[in-house]
Amino acid sequence: MFNLHVSDIFSRSFLSISPDLELTDAIDQLIKHNVIGAPVVDESGALIGYLSEQDCLHPLTTNSYFCDGRIQVKEVMSKEVLTCALNDSLLDIAARMQRRHQPKRYPVVEQGKIIGMVERSQVLQALSQSYRSCSAA
């Protein structure tokens, strides 16, 4: 029986971004770390937003055209962030990830602070291993 939880697979190592970071610097960080988005955290480590590649497109195209000033992450980040908890079932997270327009990366939050990330590739690997063990039996 499948009984894995986020706590079994999440990563404690992740990129986080400051809300005051200039947008192009944040994009450089996303590219450097090869991720499609990152949580935005305040000085205390509390999750306050999420910056995705999608969030960056409109302000970049608009400001590139008009050459308008500096853009900070806090101006374009998503403020409503879908998160998960350590005790969430991987089957539940997999179901959420399958829905249209749902994130493929979820911040793992404990007591209001981000403690890690869980990605679709991690969920896929765990489900694949579970499936293999079922078919081997």
N, CA, C and O atoms as a GROMACS GRO file, in nm:
protein
  548
    1MET      N    1   0.083  -0.119   0.000
    1MET     CA    2   0.000   0.000   0.000
    1MET      C    3   0.087   0.125   0.000
    1MET      O    4   0.188   0.131   0.070
    2PHE      N    5   0.049   0.221  -0.077
    2PHE     CA    6   0.126   0.345  -0.092
    2PHE      C    7   0.102   0.434   0.029
    2PHE      O    8  -0.012   0.470   0.059
    3ASN      N    9   0.209   0.470   0.097
    3ASN     CA   10   0.195   0.550   0.219
    3ASN      C   11   0.307   0.653   0.233
    3ASN      O   12   0.354   0.680   0.343
    4LEU      N   13   0.349   0.712   0.120
    4LEU     CA   14   0.455   0.812   0.127
    4LEU      C   15   0.395   0.951   0.146
    4LEU      O   16   0.283   0.980   0.105
    5HIS      N   17   0.475   1.036   0.210
    5HIS     CA   18   0.434   1.173   0.237
    5HIS      C   19   0.541   1.269   0.187
    5HIS      O   20   0.652   1.228   0.152
    6VAL      N   21   0.508   1.395   0.183
    6VAL     CA   22   0.603   1.497   0.140
    6VAL      C   23   0.732   1.486   0.220
    6VAL      O   24   0.840   1.504   0.164
    7SER      N   25   0.721   1.457   0.349
    7SER     CA   26   0.840   1.446   0.435
    7SER      C   27   0.939   1.340   0.386
    7SER      O   28   1.057   1.347   0.420
    8ASP      N   29   0.892   1.244   0.309
    8ASP     CA   30   0.979   1.136   0.260
    8ASP      C   31   1.064   1.177   0.140
    8ASP      O   32   1.164   1.112   0.111
    9ILE      N   33   1.026   1.284   0.070
    9ILE     CA   34   1.096   1.314  -0.055
    9ILE      C   35   1.139   1.460  -0.074
    9ILE      O   36   1.216   1.488  -0.165
   10PHE      N   37   1.092   1.552   0.008
   10PHE     CA   38   1.118   1.693  -0.020
   10PHE      C   39   1.265   1.728  -0.003
   10PHE      O   40   1.342   1.656   0.061
   11SER      N   41   1.303   1.839  -0.062
   11SER     CA   42   1.441   1.886  -0.056
   11SER      C   43   1.451   2.006   0.038
   11SER      O   44   1.373   2.101   0.028
   12ARG      N   45   1.546   2.000   0.128
   12ARG     CA   46   1.568   2.112   0.221
   12ARG      C   47   1.656   2.220   0.158
   12ARG      O   48   1.667   2.330   0.210
   13SER      N   49   1.718   2.187   0.047
   13SER     CA   50   1.804   2.282  -0.024
   13SER      C   51   1.723   2.343  -0.138
   13SER      O   52   1.674   2.272  -0.226
   14PHE      N   53   1.709   2.476  -0.138
   14PHE     CA   54   1.629   2.542  -0.239
   14PHE      C   55   1.670   2.689  -0.252
   14PHE      O   56   1.725   2.747  -0.158
   15LEU      N   57   1.642   2.745  -0.367
   15LEU     CA   58   1.664   2.887  -0.391
   15LEU      C   59   1.546   2.965  -0.336
   15LEU      O   60   1.431   2.930  -0.360
   16SER      N   61   1.574   3.071  -0.263
   16SER     CA   62   1.470   3.164  -0.223
   16SER      C   63   1.515   3.303  -0.265
   16SER      O   64   1.634   3.330  -0.279
   17ILE      N   65   1.418   3.391  -0.284
   17ILE     CA   66   1.445   3.523  -0.338
   17ILE      C   67   1.392   3.629  -0.243
   17ILE      O   68   1.288   3.611  -0.179
   18SER      N   69   1.462   3.740  -0.235
   18SER     CA   70   1.419   3.854  -0.154
   18SER      C   71   1.318   3.937  -0.234
   18SER      O   72   1.332   3.952  -0.355
   19PRO      N   73   1.217   3.990  -0.167
   19PRO     CA   74   1.119   4.072  -0.237
   19PRO      C   75   1.178   4.202  -0.293
   19PRO      O   76   1.122   4.260  -0.386
   20ASP      N   77   1.290   4.247  -0.238
   20ASP     CA   78   1.353   4.372  -0.281
   20ASP      C   79   1.454   4.354  -0.394
   20ASP      O   80   1.511   4.451  -0.443
   21LEU      N   81   1.476   4.230  -0.434
   21LEU     CA   82   1.571   4.202  -0.542
   21LEU      C   83   1.519   4.258  -0.674
   21LEU      O   84   1.400   4.252  -0.702
   22GLU      N   85   1.609   4.313  -0.753
   22GLU     CA   86   1.571   4.364  -0.885
   22GLU      C   87   1.534   4.245  -0.972
   22GLU      O   88   1.597   4.139  -0.963
   23LEU      N   89   1.433   4.261  -1.055
   23LEU     CA   90   1.377   4.149  -1.132
   23LEU      C   91   1.481   4.078  -1.218
   23LEU      O   92   1.483   3.955  -1.222
   24THR      N   93   1.565   4.151  -1.288
   24THR     CA   94   1.664   4.084  -1.374
   24THR      C   95   1.765   4.004  -1.291
   24THR      O   96   1.814   3.900  -1.336
   25ASP      N   97   1.796   4.051  -1.170
   25ASP     CA   98   1.884   3.974  -1.081
   25ASP      C   99   1.815   3.845  -1.037
   25ASP      O  100   1.878   3.740  -1.027
   26ALA      N  101   1.686   3.854  -1.010
   26ALA     CA  102   1.609   3.735  -0.971
   26ALA      C  103   1.605   3.636  -1.087
   26ALA      O  104   1.619   3.515  -1.067
   27ILE      N  105   1.585   3.686  -1.207
   27ILE     CA  106   1.583   3.598  -1.326
   27ILE      C  107   1.717   3.530  -1.343
   27ILE      O  108   1.724   3.412  -1.375
   28ASP      N  109   1.825   3.604  -1.322
   28ASP     CA  110   1.959   3.544  -1.328
   28ASP      C  111   1.971   3.428  -1.229
   28ASP      O  112   2.032   3.326  -1.261
   29GLN      N  113   1.913   3.444  -1.109
   29GLN     CA  114   1.918   3.338  -1.009
   29GLN      C  115   1.836   3.216  -1.053
   29GLN      O  116   1.880   3.102  -1.036
   30LEU      N  117   1.718   3.240  -1.110
   30LEU     CA  118   1.637   3.129  -1.160
   30LEU      C  119   1.715   3.050  -1.266
   30LEU      O  120   1.717   2.927  -1.264
   31ILE      N  121   1.777   3.121  -1.357
   31ILE     CA  122   1.853   3.056  -1.464
   31ILE      C  123   1.973   2.982  -1.407
   31ILE      O  124   1.999   2.868  -1.444
   32LYS      N  125   2.047   3.046  -1.318
   32LYS     CA  126   2.166   2.985  -1.257
   32LYS      C  127   2.131   2.854  -1.185
   32LYS      O  128   2.206   2.756  -1.192
   33HIS      N  129   2.018   2.853  -1.117
   33HIS     CA  130   1.976   2.735  -1.040
   33HIS      C  131   1.888   2.640  -1.121
   33HIS      O  132   1.844   2.536  -1.070
   34ASN      N  133   1.863   2.676  -1.246
   34ASN     CA  134   1.785   2.591  -1.338
   34ASN      C  135   1.649   2.554  -1.281
   34ASN      O  136   1.610   2.437  -1.281
   35VAL      N  137   1.577   2.656  -1.232
   35VAL     CA  138   1.442   2.636  -1.179
   35VAL      C  139   1.346   2.732  -1.250
   35VAL      O  140   1.387   2.836  -1.302
   36ILE      N  141   1.218   2.696  -1.252
   36ILE     CA  142   1.117   2.776  -1.322
   36ILE      C  143   1.049   2.877  -1.228
   36ILE      O  144   0.964   2.955  -1.271
   37GLY      N  145   1.087   2.875  -1.103
   37GLY     CA  146   1.031   2.968  -1.006
   37GLY      C  147   1.094   2.945  -0.871
   37GLY      O  148   1.160   2.844  -0.847
   38ALA      N  149   1.072   3.042  -0.781
   38ALA     CA  150   1.130   3.031  -0.648
   38ALA      C  151   1.042   3.105  -0.547
   38ALA      O  152   0.978   3.204  -0.581
   39PRO      N  153   1.040   3.055  -0.424
   39PRO     CA  154   0.966   3.123  -0.319
   39PRO      C  155   1.032   3.257  -0.285
   39PRO      O  156   1.154   3.272  -0.292
   40VAL      N  157   0.949   3.352  -0.248
   40VAL     CA  158   0.997   3.483  -0.204
   40VAL      C  159   0.976   3.487  -0.053
   40VAL      O  160   0.866   3.464  -0.003
   41VAL      N  161   1.084   3.517   0.019
   41VAL     CA  162   1.078   3.516   0.165
   41VAL      C  163   1.124   3.649   0.221
   41VAL      O  164   1.207   3.718   0.162
   42ASP      N  165   1.067   3.684   0.338
   42ASP     CA  166   1.110   3.807   0.405
   42ASP      C  167   1.233   3.779   0.491
   42ASP      O  168   1.287   3.668   0.490
   43GLU      N  169   1.277   3.881   0.565
   43GLU     CA  170   1.399   3.869   0.647
   43GLU      C  171   1.391   3.758   0.750
   43GLU      O  172   1.493   3.700   0.787
   44SER      N  173   1.271   3.727   0.798
   44SER     CA  174   1.256   3.625   0.901
   44SER      C  175   1.241   3.484   0.843
   44SER      O  176   1.233   3.387   0.918
   45GLY      N  177   1.239   3.473   0.710
   45GLY     CA  178   1.224   3.343   0.646
   45GLY      C  179   1.081   3.304   0.619
   45GLY      O  180   1.054   3.192   0.576
   46ALA      N  181   0.987   3.396   0.644
   46ALA     CA  182   0.846   3.367   0.618
   46ALA      C  183   0.818   3.377   0.469
   46ALA      O  184   0.868   3.466   0.400
   47LEU      N  185   0.738   3.286   0.420
   47LEU     CA  186   0.698   3.284   0.280
   47LEU      C  187   0.598   3.396   0.254
   47LEU      O  188   0.492   3.401   0.318
   48ILE      N  189   0.632   3.486   0.161
   48ILE     CA  190   0.542   3.598   0.132
   48ILE      C  191   0.498   3.601  -0.015
   48ILE      O  192   0.413   3.681  -0.052
   49GLY      N  193   0.555   3.514  -0.096
   49GLY     CA  194   0.518   3.513  -0.237
   49GLY      C  195   0.594   3.408  -0.313
   49GLY      O  196   0.671   3.330  -0.257
   50TYR      N  197   0.570   3.408  -0.445
   50TYR     CA  198   0.640   3.314  -0.532
   50TYR      C  199   0.664   3.385  -0.665
   50TYR      O  200   0.574   3.449  -0.718
   51LEU      N  201   0.784   3.373  -0.717
   51LEU     CA  202   0.818   3.433  -0.845
   51LEU      C  203   0.841   3.322  -0.946
   51LEU      O  204   0.931   3.239  -0.930
   52SER      N  205   0.759   3.322  -1.051
   52SER     CA  206   0.774   3.222  -1.158
   52SER      C  207   0.822   3.290  -1.285
   52SER      O  208   0.815   3.412  -1.297
   53GLU      N  209   0.869   3.210  -1.378
   53GLU     CA  210   0.905   3.264  -1.509
   53GLU      C  211   0.785   3.337  -1.570
   53GLU      O  212   0.800   3.442  -1.631
   54GLN      N  213   0.667   3.280  -1.552
   54GLN     CA  214   0.544   3.339  -1.605
   54GLN      C  215   0.523   3.481  -1.549
   54GLN      O  216   0.484   3.572  -1.622
   55ASP      N  217   0.550   3.498  -1.420
   55ASP     CA  218   0.534   3.629  -1.357
   55ASP      C  219   0.628   3.734  -1.418
   55ASP      O  220   0.598   3.853  -1.418
   56CYS      N  221   0.740   3.688  -1.470
   56CYS     CA  222   0.843   3.779  -1.522
   56CYS      C  223   0.817   3.826  -1.665
   56CYS      O  224   0.865   3.932  -1.704
   57LEU      N  225   0.743   3.749  -1.742
   57LEU     CA  226   0.727   3.778  -1.884
   57LEU      C  227   0.663   3.914  -1.914
   57LEU      O  228   0.719   3.994  -1.989
   58HIS      N  229   0.547   3.941  -1.856
   58HIS     CA  230   0.476   4.065  -1.887
   58HIS      C  231   0.557   4.190  -1.850
   58HIS      O  232   0.575   4.278  -1.934
   59PRO      N  233   0.607   4.200  -1.727
   59PRO     CA  234   0.682   4.321  -1.694
   59PRO      C  235   0.808   4.338  -1.779
   59PRO      O  236   0.848   4.450  -1.810
   60LEU      N  237   0.871   4.226  -1.815
   60LEU     CA  238   0.990   4.238  -1.899
   60LEU      C  239   0.956   4.286  -2.039
   60LEU      O  240   1.025   4.373  -2.094
   61THR      N  241   0.850   4.232  -2.097
   61THR     CA  242   0.814   4.276  -2.232
   61THR      C  243   0.769   4.421  -2.231
   61THR      O  244   0.808   4.498  -2.319
   62THR      N  245   0.690   4.461  -2.134
   62THR     CA  246   0.643   4.598  -2.125
   62THR      C  247   0.759   4.694  -2.100
   62THR      O  248   0.773   4.795  -2.170
   63ASN      N  249   0.841   4.664  -2.002
   63ASN     CA  250   0.950   4.755  -1.966
   63ASN      C  251   1.063   4.753  -2.067
   63ASN      O  252   1.135   4.852  -2.080
   64SER      N  253   1.080   4.643  -2.138
   64SER     CA  254   1.181   4.640  -2.245
   64SER      C  255   1.139   4.733  -2.357
   64SER      O  256   1.223   4.800  -2.418
   65TYR      N  257   1.012   4.737  -2.385
   65TYR     CA  258   0.960   4.822  -2.493
   65TYR      C  259   0.971   4.970  -2.457
   65TYR      O  260   1.014   5.052  -2.538
   66PHE      N  261   0.931   5.003  -2.334
   66PHE     CA  262   0.930   5.144  -2.293
   66PHE      C  263   1.057   5.186  -2.218
   66PHE      O  264   1.076   5.304  -2.189
   67CYS      N  265   1.143   5.090  -2.189
   67CYS     CA  266   1.265   5.116  -2.110
   67CYS      C  267   1.233   5.184  -1.977
   67CYS      O  268   1.302   5.277  -1.935
   68ASP      N  269   1.127   5.136  -1.913
   68ASP     CA  270   1.089   5.191  -1.783
   68ASP      C  271   1.178   5.132  -1.674
   68ASP      O  272   1.207   5.013  -1.674
   69GLY      N  273   1.219   5.215  -1.584
   69GLY     CA  274   1.300   5.188  -1.465
   69GLY      C  275   1.316   5.049  -1.411
   69GLY      O  276   1.300   4.949  -1.481
   70ARG      N  277   1.346   5.046  -1.285
   70ARG     CA  278   1.375   4.925  -1.209
   70ARG      C  279   1.248   4.858  -1.160
   70ARG      O  280   1.157   4.925  -1.112
   71ILE      N  281   1.244   4.727  -1.172
   71ILE     CA  282   1.130   4.650  -1.122
   71ILE      C  283   1.183   4.561  -1.009
   71ILE      O  284   1.286   4.496  -1.024
   72GLN      N  285   1.113   4.560  -0.898
   72GLN     CA  286   1.151   4.473  -0.788
   72GLN      C  287   1.059   4.351  -0.787
   72GLN      O  288   0.946   4.356  -0.834
   73VAL      N  289   1.111   4.242  -0.733
   73VAL     CA  290   1.037   4.116  -0.725
   73VAL      C  291   0.900   4.136  -0.660
   73VAL      O  292   0.801   4.082  -0.708
   74LYS      N  293   0.895   4.213  -0.554
   74LYS     CA  294   0.768   4.232  -0.481
   74LYS      C  295   0.658   4.294  -0.566
   74LYS      O  296   0.541   4.284  -0.532
   75GLU      N  297   0.695   4.359  -0.677
   75GLU     CA  298   0.596   4.422  -0.764
   75GLU      C  299   0.528   4.322  -0.858
   75GLU      O  300   0.418   4.347  -0.906
   76VAL      N  301   0.593   4.209  -0.883
   76VAL     CA  302   0.540   4.115  -0.982
   76VAL      C  303   0.515   3.974  -0.929
   76VAL      O  304   0.452   3.894  -0.997
   77MET      N  305   0.562   3.944  -0.811
   77MET     CA  306   0.547   3.808  -0.756
   77MET      C  307   0.400   3.775  -0.732
   77MET      O  308   0.317   3.864  -0.713
   78SER      N  309   0.369   3.648  -0.733
   78SER     CA  310   0.236   3.601  -0.693
   78SER      C  311   0.231   3.603  -0.541
   78SER      O  312   0.320   3.551  -0.474
   79LYS      N  313   0.127   3.664  -0.487
   79LYS     CA  314   0.116   3.675  -0.342
   79LYS      C  315   0.036   3.560  -0.280
   79LYS      O  316   0.049   3.532  -0.161
   80GLU      N  317  -0.044   3.495  -0.361
   80GLU     CA  318  -0.119   3.378  -0.313
   80GLU      C  319  -0.043   3.254  -0.356
   80GLU      O  320  -0.043   3.218  -0.474
   81VAL      N  321   0.022   3.189  -0.261
   81VAL     CA  322   0.111   3.077  -0.291
   81VAL      C  323   0.048   2.947  -0.244
   81VAL      O  324   0.007   2.935  -0.129
   82LEU      N  325   0.041   2.851  -0.334
   82LEU     CA  326  -0.005   2.717  -0.296
   82LEU      C  327   0.112   2.645  -0.232
   82LEU      O  328   0.221   2.639  -0.290
   83THR      N  329   0.090   2.590  -0.114
   83THR     CA  330   0.197   2.524  -0.039
   83THR      C  331   0.154   2.384  -0.002
   83THR      O  332   0.041   2.342  -0.028
   84CYS      N  333   0.246   2.312   0.059
   84CYS     CA  334   0.212   2.181   0.115
   84CYS      C  335   0.281   2.167   0.250
   84CYS      O  336   0.368   2.246   0.286
   85ALA      N  337   0.241   2.064   0.322
   85ALA     CA  338   0.297   2.037   0.455
   85ALA      C  339   0.368   1.903   0.454
   85ALA      O  340   0.347   1.821   0.365
   86LEU      N  341   0.451   1.882   0.552
   86LEU     CA  342   0.529   1.758   0.560
   86LEU      C  343   0.442   1.633   0.562
   86LEU      O  344   0.481   1.530   0.505
   87ASN      N  345   0.326   1.640   0.625
   87ASN     CA  346   0.242   1.521   0.637
   87ASN      C  347   0.143   1.503   0.522
   87ASN      O  348   0.061   1.411   0.526
   88ASP      N  349   0.149   1.589   0.419
   88ASP     CA  350   0.062   1.572   0.302
   88ASP      C  351   0.102   1.445   0.226
   88ASP      O  352   0.220   1.417   0.207
   89SER      N  353   0.003   1.371   0.184
   89SER     CA  354   0.026   1.249   0.107
   89SER      C  355   0.080   1.283  -0.031
   89SER      O  356   0.038   1.380  -0.094
   90LEU      N  357   0.173   1.201  -0.079
   90LEU     CA  358   0.224   1.221  -0.215
   90LEU      C  359   0.116   1.200  -0.319
   90LEU      O  360   0.118   1.262  -0.425
   91LEU      N  361   0.021   1.112  -0.290
   91LEU     CA  362  -0.090   1.092  -0.384
   91LEU      C  363  -0.173   1.219  -0.396
   91LEU      O  364  -0.218   1.253  -0.505
   92ASP      N  365  -0.193   1.289  -0.285
   92ASP     CA  366  -0.267   1.416  -0.288
   92ASP      C  367  -0.189   1.522  -0.366
   92ASP      O  368  -0.248   1.596  -0.445
   93ILE      N  369  -0.059   1.530  -0.343
   93ILE     CA  370   0.024   1.628  -0.414
   93ILE      C  371   0.026   1.595  -0.563
   93ILE      O  372   0.017   1.685  -0.646
   94ALA      N  373   0.036   1.467  -0.597
   94ALA     CA  374   0.035   1.426  -0.738
   94ALA      C  375  -0.097   1.466  -0.804
   94ALA      O  376  -0.098   1.512  -0.918
   95ALA      N  377  -0.207   1.449  -0.734
   95ALA     CA  378  -0.338   1.486  -0.787
   95ALA      C  379  -0.345   1.638  -0.808
   95ALA      O  380  -0.399   1.683  -0.909
   96ARG      N  381  -0.292   1.714  -0.715
   96ARG     CA  382  -0.290   1.860  -0.730
   96ARG      C  383  -0.208   1.901  -0.851
   96ARG      O  384  -0.247   1.990  -0.926
   97MET      N  385  -0.094   1.836  -0.870
   97MET     CA  386  -0.004   1.870  -0.980
   97MET      C  387  -0.064   1.836  -1.117
   97MET      O  388  -0.024   1.894  -1.218
   98GLN      N  389  -0.159   1.745  -1.120
   98GLN     CA  390  -0.220   1.706  -1.246
   98GLN      C  391  -0.327   1.804  -1.293
   98GLN      O  392  -0.363   1.806  -1.411
   99ARG      N  393  -0.378   1.885  -1.201
   99ARG     CA  394  -0.482   1.980  -1.238
   99ARG      C  395  -0.424   2.090  -1.326
   99ARG      O  396  -0.308   2.128  -1.313
  100ARG      N  397  -0.506   2.138  -1.414
  100ARG     CA  398  -0.465   2.244  -1.506
  100ARG      C  399  -0.428   2.371  -1.428
  100ARG      O  400  -0.496   2.410  -1.333
  101HIS      N  401  -0.321   2.434  -1.470
  101HIS     CA  402  -0.273   2.560  -1.414
  101HIS      C  403  -0.231   2.549  -1.268
  101HIS      O  404  -0.240   2.646  -1.193
  102GLN      N  405  -0.186   2.431  -1.227
  102GLN     CA  406  -0.136   2.415  -1.090
  102GLN      C  407   0.016   2.411  -1.092
  102GLN      O  408   0.076   2.368  -1.191
  103PRO      N  409   0.079   2.455  -0.985
  103PRO     CA  410   0.226   2.455  -0.980
  103PRO      C  411   0.285   2.315  -0.992
  103PRO      O  412   0.221   2.215  -0.960
  104LYS      N  413   0.406   2.311  -1.039
  104LYS     CA  414   0.482   2.187  -1.049
  104LYS      C  415   0.588   2.181  -0.938
  104LYS      O  416   0.659   2.082  -0.924
  105ARG      N  417   0.595   2.289  -0.861
  105ARG     CA  418   0.685   2.298  -0.745
  105ARG      C  419   0.605   2.359  -0.631
  105ARG      O  420   0.538   2.461  -0.649
  106TYR      N  421   0.612   2.297  -0.516
  106TYR     CA  422   0.539   2.349  -0.399
  106TYR      C  423   0.635   2.378  -0.285
  106TYR      O  424   0.716   2.292  -0.249
  107PRO      N  425   0.628   2.496  -0.227
  107PRO     CA  426   0.702   2.521  -0.104
  107PRO      C  427   0.644   2.433   0.008
  107PRO      O  428   0.522   2.419   0.021
  108VAL      N  429   0.732   2.376   0.087
  108VAL     CA  430   0.691   2.299   0.204
  108VAL      C  431   0.701   2.393   0.324
  108VAL      O  432   0.808   2.446   0.355
  109VAL      N  433   0.588   2.413   0.389
  109VAL     CA  434   0.580   2.513   0.495
  109VAL      C  435   0.549   2.446   0.628
  109VAL      O  436   0.468   2.354   0.637
  110GLU      N  437   0.616   2.497   0.731
  110GLU     CA  438   0.592   2.450   0.867
  110GLU      C  439   0.590   2.574   0.957
  110GLU      O  440   0.687   2.649   0.960
  111GLN      N  441   0.482   2.595   1.027
  111GLN     CA  442   0.463   2.709   1.116
  111GLN      C  443   0.490   2.842   1.044
  111GLN      O  444   0.554   2.931   1.099
  112GLY      N  445   0.439   2.853   0.920
  112GLY     CA  446   0.449   2.977   0.844
  112GLY      C  447   0.582   3.003   0.775
  112GLY      O  448   0.596   3.101   0.702
  113LYS      N  449   0.679   2.914   0.797
  113LYS     CA  450   0.811   2.933   0.736
  113LYS      C  451   0.837   2.821   0.636
  113LYS      O  452   0.799   2.706   0.658
  114ILE      N  453   0.903   2.857   0.528
  114ILE     CA  454   0.937   2.758   0.428
  114ILE      C  455   1.057   2.677   0.475
  114ILE      O  456   1.158   2.732   0.517
  115ILE      N  457   1.044   2.546   0.466
  115ILE     CA  458   1.153   2.458   0.510
  115ILE      C  459   1.208   2.373   0.396
  115ILE      O  460   1.306   2.301   0.412
  116GLY      N  461   1.144   2.382   0.280
  116GLY     CA  462   1.192   2.305   0.166
  116GLY      C  463   1.099   2.319   0.047
  116GLY      O  464   1.006   2.399   0.046
  117MET      N  465   1.129   2.238  -0.053
  117MET     CA  466   1.049   2.237  -0.176
  117MET      C  467   1.024   2.093  -0.216
  117MET      O  468   1.106   2.004  -0.190
  118VAL      N  469   0.910   2.070  -0.280
  118VAL     CA  470   0.883   1.940  -0.341
  118VAL      C  471   0.848   1.967  -0.487
  118VAL      O  472   0.766   2.054  -0.518
  119GLU      N  473   0.911   1.891  -0.575
  119GLU     CA  474   0.895   1.912  -0.719
  119GLU      C  475   0.828   1.792  -0.783
  119GLU      O  476   0.830   1.681  -0.730
  120ARG      N  477   0.768   1.817  -0.898
  120ARG     CA  478   0.700   1.712  -0.972
  120ARG      C  479   0.794   1.595  -1.001
  120ARG      O  480   0.753   1.479  -0.992
  121SER      N  481   0.919   1.622  -1.034
  121SER     CA  482   1.013   1.514  -1.064
  121SER      C  483   1.035   1.424  -0.942
  121SER      O  484   1.052   1.303  -0.958
  122GLN      N  485   1.034   1.480  -0.821
  122GLN     CA  486   1.049   1.400  -0.700
  122GLN      C  487   0.926   1.312  -0.678
  122GLN      O  488   0.938   1.195  -0.641
  123VAL      N  489   0.809   1.369  -0.700
  123VAL     CA  490   0.684   1.293  -0.686
  123VAL      C  491   0.680   1.181  -0.790
  123VAL      O  492   0.643   1.068  -0.759
  124LEU      N  493   0.717   1.214  -0.912
  124LEU     CA  494   0.718   1.115  -1.020
  124LEU      C  495   0.813   1.000  -0.988
  124LEU      O  496   0.778   0.884  -1.009
  125GLN      N  497   0.930   1.031  -0.939
  125GLN     CA  498   1.027   0.926  -0.904
  125GLN      C  499   0.973   0.836  -0.793
  125GLN      O  500   0.986   0.714  -0.802
  126ALA      N  501   0.914   0.893  -0.690
  126ALA     CA  502   0.860   0.813  -0.579
  126ALA      C  503   0.745   0.725  -0.626
  126ALA      O  504   0.736   0.608  -0.588
  127LEU      N  505   0.656   0.781  -0.709
  127LEU     CA  506   0.545   0.701  -0.762
  127LEU      C  507   0.594   0.590  -0.853
  127LEU      O  508   0.540   0.479  -0.851
  128SER      N  509   0.696   0.617  -0.930
  128SER     CA  510   0.754   0.517  -1.019
  128SER      C  511   0.814   0.402  -0.940
  128SER      O  512   0.796   0.285  -0.974
  129GLN      N  513   0.886   0.436  -0.834
  129GLN     CA  514   0.945   0.332  -0.749
  129GLN      C  515   0.837   0.248  -0.683
  129GLN      O  516   0.850   0.126  -0.672
  130SER      N  517   0.731   0.312  -0.640
  130SER     CA  518   0.619   0.239  -0.579
  130SER      C  519   0.554   0.146  -0.681
  130SER      O  520   0.525   0.031  -0.650
  131TYR      N  521   0.533   0.195  -0.800
  131TYR     CA  522   0.474   0.115  -0.907
  131TYR      C  523   0.560  -0.006  -0.941
  131TYR      O  524   0.509  -0.116  -0.961
  132ARG      N  525   0.691   0.016  -0.948
  132ARG     CA  526   0.783  -0.096  -0.976
  132ARG      C  527   0.777  -0.201  -0.868
  132ARG      O  528   0.781  -0.321  -0.898
  133SER      N  529   0.767  -0.159  -0.743
  133SER     CA  530   0.762  -0.258  -0.634
  133SER      C  531   0.632  -0.337  -0.639
  133SER      O  532   0.629  -0.454  -0.602
  134CYS      N  533   0.523  -0.274  -0.684
  134CYS     CA  534   0.395  -0.344  -0.698
  134CYS      C  535   0.402  -0.447  -0.810
  134CYS      O  536   0.354  -0.559  -0.794
  135SER      N  537   0.460  -0.409  -0.925
  135SER     CA  538   0.464  -0.501  -1.037
  135SER      C  539   0.564  -0.614  -1.018
  135SER      O  540   0.556  -0.717  -1.086
  136ALA      N  541   0.659  -0.595  -0.926
  136ALA     CA  542   0.757  -0.700  -0.900
  136ALA      C  543   0.699  -0.807  -0.808
  136ALA      O  544   0.749  -0.920  -0.803
  137ALA      N  545   0.596  -0.772  -0.736
  137ALA     CA  546   0.538  -0.866  -0.637
  137ALA      C  547   0.450  -0.970  -0.701
  137ALA      O  548   0.395  -1.055  -0.632
   0.00000   0.00000   0.00000
